[in-house]
Amino acid sequence: MRFHDALAAPGFGAVAEFKRRSPSAGDLRPDGDVARIARAFEAAGARAMSVLVDERFGGSWDDLRAARAATTLPLLAKGFFSKPEHLEEPRDAGADAVLLLLRDLYDAAADSLLRVARTLGLDTLVEAHDADELARATKLEAPVVGVNARDLSTFAIDRRAQLELVAAAPRDRVVIAESGIATRAQAAAAELAGASAVLVGSTLMRAPDPGAKLRELVSRPLVKVCGLTRQDDVDAAVEAGADLVGFILAAESPRRTDELLGAPDAVLRVAVFVGDRHQTDADLVQFYGRENGHRSRDAVLLRRDDEVGTVVDLPWEDGDPSHLARAKATTGRVMLAGGLGPENVAEAIAEVRPWAVDSARSTERSPGVKDHQALRAWVEAAR
């Protein structure tokens, strides 16, 4: 399968990158076996593989050839290509696509390289790292656009700026969020902003088992701990491995809090509103309508003002034997909530295959006060 087609396929995926060193981080895996790691990436479900071929990253064309011999994944040759004749070597070494850095290319040169790549049967990943470069990539009609969180001049990472650029990218392009992805929640943030995939390198190369780390980053469901009112409980949820931490800003809830508590950017903060909502710096909003003086049964997940998922819940303080069937029949991203705990979440996940699972009561010893042992049990069972 071609690079573009693999990334344009339905669902969210990853481009797994092999690199021996990084100018910003130093040696990562200088003696890494590229063939073995390529097979591990394929087994873990990578959509494609990126191979550094530039010597500044410890790369070589031999690494690309070894990867080509070991895997059927589409291969991206990642180097610094500035002239049409530079594209023949990646083609001959087995690449399916090449990286074009707009930082280093005028529009005329980039357009020429795009045209030559097409004649050689190569796809392209056109990389932007700011709004000007994204506009240039759009004007060049690049079919695959990479948005890099790392400024290659300073090596600084700005994931928030990256996510805003991903959200602003044309929806008729394949958009890949590059760099700065270390956790499942960070990958999910790129997905919710509109990325088709993430490109992950250093995180995988640092991991004892790169394939297992890749599988972790793109696995679902995400696990949410809701009803948090105390900072030490937030910290415990993060330590237990939660991906989402939820704060209920609704008057009728016994788990109400008046503020979003702090959490590292390794997780996503979710603000839960009922009936009306106000401005918040939460990563996501879980918004319920108000019915009969209480929250509606289901909610929508919002990123900014964009609806990105559905929360399938139980009626207020009531049960429903059709709960899982309703969730299974709901299209798009589904967060399954209501009546879930360590004793039943695995079965619910197997039946529904949700994007995320959510629990508040099963993790507490009283409303709004968490039991840290129960927190750990919930996250472990939901994995």
N, C-alpha and C positions, 0 to 999 in steps of 0.2 A: 504494500500500500504506500502511496506517495505521502510525503511529509504533510502537505496541506490537507489531504483527504483524511489522514489519521486524526488530525487535530480538529477538523470540522465535524467529525462524527458526533452524534448526540452524547450528552453527558459531559462530565468534567474530568480532566485527566492531567497527566504530567509529562513533561519532557525531562528525562533524567540525564544529568550531565556528568561526564567523566573528565576530571582535571586533576593533575598531579600536584599543582601548586597554585596559589593565588598571590598576585602582587600585594594585596592588602593583608592576607592572612598567613603568607609563607607556605611552607610545605604542608600538603594535606595528605597525600598518599603517593609519595614519590616512587615507590616500588609496586604500585597497584597493578594487578593483573587485569588488563582491560577486557580481555575475552571473558574471564570469569564474571566480572562485574556486569558486562553487557548481558550475559545470560541471566544473571540475577535480576537485572532491571526488567527484562522481558517477562520473566516468571512472575514478577511483582505487579505487572499490569501497566508498565509505562506505555504511553502512546507513541513515543519516539525517544531517541537518544541523541544527546549533543556530545561531541568529542572535541576538546581543545586541541588544535593542531599547531598553535603558536608556541615557540620555545620559551617565551616569557612565562608561560603557564606550565612549563615542563612537558608540553605536548609535541607531537610529531605526526607525520603522515603514517608512520608505522602503526600508531595507536588507532587511527581511523581504519586502516586496512585490517588490523586484528579484530576490531569491533565488527567490521563488515563480514568477516569470515565466521563470527561467532553468533550473530543474531540476524533475525529477519526484520527487526525494527527499522523504520525510516531513520536515517542518520543525518544529523546536522553537522556540517564542518564549521567549527567556530574558530575564526581567525580574523585577520585584518585584510580584507580584499578590497582593492581600490582600482584595479585595472581589469579590463575584460580578459586578458590572457591569464590572470590569476585564477580564473574559474575552471580552467581545464584540469588542474591538478586535483582539486576535490572530486570532480567528476570521475577522473581516472582511478582515484583511490577508493571509490565506492560510495561517495556521499549522495544523498537524495536532495539535500538543500544546503544553502550557504548563508552565513550571517552577513548582513550589510549594515554597517554602523553609520547612521546619519550624522553623528557627531564629526566623522572624518570625511564626509562626502558632500560635495555640492550637488544640487538637484540634477544637473545635467549628467554628472558622473553616475549618480544613483540610478537614474533612468536608463542609462546605457547598460549598466550592470544588470538591471532587471530584465532588459530585453535579451542580452546575451545569455543570461541564465536560462531563460525560457527556450532559446534555441538549442542549448546543451542538455535540455531535459531536467534542469535543476529547479526546485522550488527555492524560495528565499524567505528569510526572516529579517524584516526591516526593523531595526531597533531605534526606539525613541526614548528619551528620558526627561523631556519637558514638553510644554504645550506647543512651542514652536516646532519642535521636531515631530510631534504627533500630527500637527497640521500639514507638515511636509509629506509625511508618510501617507496621509489621506489623499493629498493632491496627486501623489505619484501612483495612486491606486494600488498600493502594496496589498496583496491578498492576505498576508500574514504579518501582523504587527506585534513586535515585542515592546513592552513598556518596562524599562529597567528602573528599579528602585535605587540602584546605586549610581551615583555620579562618578563616571570613570576618571574624572580629573582629580577629585578629592577622595574618592572611595566612600564617601558618606552615604548612608542609607536613609531614605525618606519614604517609608511605606505609605503614609497618609497621602502624600502627593502622588505616589504611584497609583493608589486606588482611585483617586479623583480623575486621573488621566485615563485609566481603564474604563471608568464609568462614562467618560466623555468620548471614547473612541466610537467610530461608526459601527453599528450593529451588523452590518453586512460584511465585516472582516473577521477573520480569526484573530483573536487578541490573546497574547500570552503575557502573563505577569512574571517578570524575571527578578531574581535576587531577593534576599531578605526573608525567605520563607523557611522557618525552622519548626513550625508546629502545625497541627491539623487545623486549628482555628485560623491561623494566618493564611493557609491555603484556601479555607472556606471564605475568608473575607475577599480574596481575589475573585473567587467564583461568584459571590453575591454582587460584586461590582460589575460583572459582565465578562470576566475572562473565560476563555474556553479551556485554558490549562495554565499551569505554573511551570516555570523552568527552574529546577533546583539543582545546585551543584555542590557548594561547600558543605551544606548540611548533610548530604548523602556521603560525601567523601570523608567526613569526620566520623561517621557512624561506624561502629564495629561491624555491622551487617547492613550495607547500603540497600540491599533489596528489601529487608524488613523495615527499614526506615522509610523507604518510598511507599511501601504498602500502608504504613501507619499514616502518612501525610494525606493520602487520598481516600482512606477508609471512611465509611459511614456506618452507623449514624454518629453524629456529634452528640456529646453528652452535656446536658444542661442541669445545673443546680439552681433552683429558684427559691425565692422567699428569703433572700439574704438580708440581714439587718445589722450584722456586726462584722467589723473588719477581720477579727480573728477567724470567723467562719468563712469569709471570702478567701483568706489565705489558705485555710484548710482545704477548701474546694479545689483551689488551684493546685495545691500540693498533691491532692488525690488524683489529679489528672483530668478534671473537668475542662471542657472546651468552651462552655458558655456559662456565665454567671448572671443570674437574674435578680432584678430589684423591682419590687412591686410598689408602684406609686399610685395606689388606688385607695380611696378613703375607707371602703367597706372591708378591706382585707385585714385579718389579724396579723398578717405578715408585712404590713405597710412599713415603708421607710420613706423618709423625706428627702433622701439624697442617694446618688449613686456613689458607692464606695470605690476605693481604688483597687485596681487590678493590673497586672502586667500586660503588655501587648501580646503576650503569648496566648491570651484568651480573648474572647469577645464579651463585652458587657451588653446586657439586654435590659432595656427599660420597659416595664409592663404597665400599660395604662388601661383604664376602663372608661368608656363614654367620651372622654376628651383627652387631649394630650398637649403637652407644651414642649418647647424647645429643649433639647437634651444633647449631650455630647456622647451618648451611648452609641455603640456600633450598630445596634439593631433596636427596633421598637416592636414589642408584641402588643397589638392593639385589639382590645375586645370592645364590642358595643355594649350598651347597657339595656337590659331587659328585666322588667318587673323589679327594678331597684337593685339588681345585681348584674354581674358580668354576663354577656352572651355566652352561648355554649362554645363557639369557636372564635378564633382570632386570626388576624393577618400578621405576617411578619413584614416589616418595612425596613428598607435601607434608605435613609433620607425619606423621600416621599414615594419611593418606588416599592411596589408590592413584590416581594421576592419569595414568599412561601405562605403556607397555611398551617395554622395550629389547630389540630383536631383534638378537641378536649371533651370532657364529660359535662353534662348539665350542672349548673350550680348546686353543689352539695347533693348530687344524685348520681345514680349509675345508669348504664345502658348496655345491654348485652350485644348490641350491634356496633359498639364502639370501634373495635378493630376492623370490622368489615367496612365501616364508613371511611376509616383512615385509608384502608387499602384501595378503596375506590376513588380516592381524591387524587387528582392529577397535580403534577408539579412537585415542588419540594414540600414535604410534610414533616412538621414537628409533631410527634405524638405525645400527648400530655393527658393527665388524669388517671388516677388509680394505679400508677406504675411504681414498683419497688423492686428491690433485689430479687424477690421471690418469683416475679412474673415478667420482668422486662425482657429477658432473653427470648422467651416464647413469643412475646409481642413483636419483637424485632424480626424474628424468623417469619412471622405471618405478614407483617406490614411492609418491611424493608423501608423504614422511614429515613428521612434525611437527618433527623435529630430526635432525641427523646428528652423528656422534661419531667422533673419531679421536684416537689417542695416538701410534702408531708413525710415522705418515707425517709427523709434525711434529717429529721429534727426530733428533739425531745420535748419541745413545746413550741407553739407557733412563733416563728421568727428566730428561734434559738436552735442551732444545729448540734447534732450528735456526730462527732468527727469519725467515730467508728462506722456509723451508718452512712456517712458521706463516702467513705472508702468502699464500703460494700456496694453502694449504688453504682459508683463509677466502674468498679471491677465487673459487676454483673452486666452492665450495659455495653461493655467492650466485647 
